[in-house]
Amino acid sequence: MSVLSTWTSVLTNTYGTPPVALVEGTGTHVKDEDGNEYLDLLAGIAVSSLGHGHAGVQEAVAKQAGALAHVSNLFASRPVTEVAEKLIARVGDEDARVFFSNSGAEANEAAFKLARLTGRPRILAAVDGFHGRTMGSLAMTGQPPKRRPFSPLPGGVEFYPYGDLDYLRALVEQNPHDTAAIILEPIQGETGVIPAPEGFLKGIRELCDEHGILMIVDEVQTGAGRTGSFFAFEKSGVLPDVISMAKGLGAGLPIGATIVRGAARDLFTPGSHGTTFGGNPVACAAANVVLDTMDEDFLVNVNEMGEKLRAGIAKLPQVTEVRGEGLMLGVVLEEDIAKQAVQAGFKHGVILNAPAENVIRLTPPLIIGEADVQEAIDKIAQTLKEVVK
């Protein structure tokens, strides 16, 4: 029996039936159970940052699993402290601290709880933002179709138009002493790869400083080198109070991190939050490889390949705009054919994603090279040619 037929008979219908069953991968390419090969321009939704079958990740994971796979947070483990030290160094504040979890939703759930611990009731989140599927992270997600089936959600969350600093300031000044936190993504990924306008993060930082509000930046998708700097917020010259991340940090293994500094640093106290698997030594072994690999040269290559990919795709018929940063790109189309393009892509040997009806999202492995970029441009061109009426 094929994997796909088994899938439908044993799993809940949360995702529908996937189009293919993948069985192996090397670098930027994967194969399905029928032997068909695909250029992977999704990377598990920006997760497989070092590609598939990365030798360093394999070695580190196997070594740690053979030594000690799990201890819980009742005991200390060296891979965990090493990852925390490296993340703190990346943030650039030696007084910062890290809480580990298993996913981006959990990292944002922790951020939600930190906001509650300020004693202030209001959290301000962006319209169309996406922060996860747990009840707390979903409460901060500004997408009604995802929220509606699970109402009532935790209260106290109000929404502002993404990028509208004047609206946000007016919203804060209605009750400045009741506002605990403002949360945003530097680039809204699940709505069509929409970058924050120039100066928006800086304006929020100034607003938060003025009123003693926590600035929470969701780097779950944009972090770990995805946009060409380790954190996307670096390009804005700001330093948030709370940073959530996951996805590419584990290079395929489940890990989330909530980094806290300043007024947020000591809000968690013994017993106020916890997780059994968060900071798992095996996942942290993989994260250590990611952090050690993403040096300056690595990030330069992310930017260079991102620009080559952007430039090539922007010339294709039907493409009106390519937005985003580094290797997190949104290909905006003239027509609402993105989902048809995703399906047609399998025929042409390429894995794509459509977060909006007229947008193809590209988040390939960050190790992508020039030959892969050209292959991507050619295959996207073939795919679009097929679906354009």
N, C-alpha and C positions, 0 to 999 in steps of 0.2 A: 504494500500500500504506500502511496506517495505521501510525502510530508504534508502537502497541502490538503489532501483528503483527510488525513488524520487530524490536522489542525481543526477543521470544522466540526469534527466529531468529539473533540475533547476540551476545547477552549471556549470560554464565553464569547459571545458575539460583540465584543467591545470594539474590535478593529475591522470587522468584516473578514472576508477571506483575502489574504495577501495575494498579489499577482504572481509572485515566484517564491520558491524556497531556496535560500542561499545556504551553501554548504562549506565554502572555503574562500579565502581571499589572500592576495599578496599585494602589498603596496596600495595602489589606488584602484585595483581591479578585484572583482569578486566573481564567483561562479555559482550557478544554480544547480539543482539536483539533476538536471538534464544535460549538464556540461556547457551551457551557454555562458559566455563571459560578458561582463558589463563594466564600463567605466563608472566608478562610484562617485557621483557628485553630490551626495547627501551625507555620507560618512556617519550613518546611524543618527541623523539629525545633529550634526556638528559634534559628534562624540569621538569618533576614531581619528583623533588628531594626528597621530603618528602613522596612520594607515593600518592596513591589515597585516597580521603576521610579523610585526616589528620584533626584530631579534632581541633588542634590549629589554623590551617589555616581557617577552616570553621568558627570558632568562631570570629576570628579577622576580616575576610572579612564581615561577617554578621553584626557585630557591627559597622564597619566603613561605610558600605553601608547604614545602618539605620541612621547614624548620618550625614554623608556628603559624597556623592559619587564622586563629581567632583567640582573643583573650577577654573581650569586653572592655568597658572603660573602668572596671574595678581594678585594673592593672595597667601599668605603663608598657609601651612598646616602642622601640627605637624608630621604626619606619614612620610612625605617627608623629613623633616629635620632629623628625627630620623634615617632613612635609610642612609642618606648621612653621618651623624656622624659615624655610625657603619662601613660603607665602608671605610671612611678615617682612622678609627682606624685599620682596617684590613690591609690597605696599609702601615701604619706605618709612615706616613708623615702628621703631623697636618696642614700643609699648603696646602695640596691637596684640590681640589674642585671637585664637581660632577655635570654632566649634565644628566638629566633623559630623556629617550625616551620610545618607546614602544616595541622595538625588537632589536635583534643583528644587523640586517642590518642598522637600524637607528643609533645605537651606533657607528658602523663603518663609517657611512655617516658623523657623527659628527667628527670623527677622520680624515677623508679625508679633511673636511673643515678646521679643525685646521691646518693641514699641509699646505693648501693653504694660510692661514693667516700668515705663516712665511715669505712670499714673495719669497720663493724659489720654482721653478717649478717642481722639480723631486720627485716622490715617488717610492721607490723600494719595490716590493712585491714578494712573493715566487711563483715559478712555482707549480702548483697544489693546491695552497692555496685557501681557500674559505672564503669570508667575507660578503656575502649577495647578494640580488637580486635588490637593488636599483641601479640607474645608477652609483653613486659614489662608492658604495661598490663593485659593479660588475666590475668596472674598475680596482679594486685592486685584483680581483679574477683571479688566474692563471690557469683557466680551459677554453680553447678555445671553447668547445661546448656550454658552458653557455653564453659566451661573444658574440660569432659570430652573433647570430640573432639580436642583439641590437646595433651593430656598426653603426655609430661611437660613441664610449664611450668617456667620458671625458679623455683628453690626459695627458701626463706627467708621466705616469706610466710605469716603466720598470721592467722586471722580472729576478730573479736570481734563480738558482737551490737551492732548500731547503736543508739546511745543509752544503752548500759549502761556507765556510767563505772566502777562497782565492778568489773565483770568485766575491763574494760580495764586498770585499775590492777593487779589481781591478775596479769594476763597480763604486764604490763611488769615487775613486781617478781619474776617468776620468773627473769628474766635482764636486769636493767636496763642493764647495760653492753654487752649484745649487741644492743640495740634501736636501729636506725638512724633509723626514721621511723614516724610514725602518719599514715595518709592517710584522708581522709573527704570526703564531699560535704556542704555545708550543708543541702541538700535532695536526697534520693535520687530522681532523676527517672525512671530506667528501671524502678523497682520499684513505681511508683504515686504519685509525688510525695509523699514522706514527709519532713517537716522534722525536723531534729535537735531533741531536747527542749531546753527552756530550761536554760541553763547547761552544756550538753554541750561546746560548743566552748571555753568558758572553762575547764572542767575539764581538757580535753585540753591546752590551752596551759600550764596550771599543771603538769601531769604531765610535759610535754616539758621545761619549764624546770628542773624538779627533777632530771631524769636526763640532760640534754644530748641530747635527742631532737629530730629535725626534725619540725615540724608542717607537713604538706602538706595544703593545702585545694584540692580539685578544684572550680574555678569554671567549668568548661567550659560547663555549661548554665546555671548560676545567675548567672554574671558578665555584664558589659557591660549593666547596668541591668535585667536580667530580673526581679529580685525587688523593684525599687523603690529600691535603692541600687546604686551601681556594682558593688560586690562584696557578696555576701550576708553574708560574715563581718563586715562593718562593724557590723551590727545586734547582734552578740555582744560588741563591744568588744575583740576580739582582733586580733592581727597575726601571721599565719602566717610561717614561714620560707620556704616555697615555695608559690607560687600558680600553678596551671595554668589556662589559659583558651583559648577558641577561639570557635566558633559565632558568637554575635552580634557579636563584635569586628570581623568582616569584612563585615557586612551582606550576606552572600551570597557573598563571595569567600573562598577557603580560606586561613586563617591560624590559627596556634596560638602561644601565648606561655607561657613558663615564667619567672615572676618570682622572683628569689632575693634573699634578704637575710640579715643576721646570719651565723650559722655556715655557711649554705649558699652565701653569695655567691661565694666563691673556690674552690669545689670543682671547677668546670670550669676546666681549664687548656688551653692550646693543644694541639690534637690529641686531646683526650679525648672530644669529641663533635662532631657536625657535621651539615649538611644542605645540599643543593644549592639547593633552592627556598625554604627558610625565610627569612622577611624579604624576600620578593619585593616590589619597589617598587610594583607595581600593587595587590597586596593591601594593602600598607601605606597606599597613597593612600586606599583605601576605609576602612581602619581610622581614619585621621586624621579623616575626615568623621564617623564614629561618635563618636569621642572629643570632637570639637568640638561635636557636636549634643547630647550627653547632659549638659546643664547641670542646675542645680537644678530649674528649672521643668519640664524634660522628665521628670525622675524623679518629681516631684510628680504629674504627669499619669499616669505608670505606676501609682503607688499608688492614685490616685483611680479610674482605670478598672478596676484590679484589684478594688477594693472593690465597685464597681457590678456588675461581672460576677459576683463571688462572691455578693453579696446576691441578685441576680436568679435565679441558677441554684439557690441553696440552697432557694428556695421551690418548685421544681418537684417534682412527684410522682416517686417512685422515688429521689430524691437524699437520701442520709443525711448527707452531710458534704461540704464543699468545703474542702480543705486546700491549703497552700502560701502563697506570698508574692508580692505584686505581680502580675505577669502570667505566673506559673508556678503553675498551679492543677491540682489533682487532684479530679475530680468522682467521689465514691464513691457507688456505686449499691447498691440493696438486692439485686439479682440479678446474676449473672455474664453480663451482656448488653452489655458495653462493646464487644466486637468486632463484634457485630451492629449496634450503634449507629453505629460507624465506617462500615460498609457502607451503612446506611440514610441516613447523612448526605449522601452524594453525591446521592441522590434529592431531598433537601431543600436542596441548594445550600450545604453546609457541610463543611469539611475538619476532621476530628477525629482523635484518636489514642488507642489503648488500650494502655498499658504493663502493665496487669494485667486480669484477666478482669472485674473489677467497678469499674474506674477508667478514666475518660476524662481524658486529659491535654490541657490548654489552654495553648498557648504562642504566642499571636497576635503579629503585629508590634507593637512597642512604641509605634507611632504610632496605635494604635486609638483611636477617638473614641466619643462617647456614642451616636451613631446606629449605629455598628458593634456596640457592646455590646448594644444593644437587639435588633439583628438576630441576634446570637449567641444571646441568651436565647430568642428566638422560635423560631429554627431548631433549637436543641437540644431545646426543648419538643416540637416537631413530630416530631423524630427519636425521642425517647424514647417518645412516645405510640405510634409505629408498632411499636417492638420489644418493648414491655412486653406480656406475654401476659395 
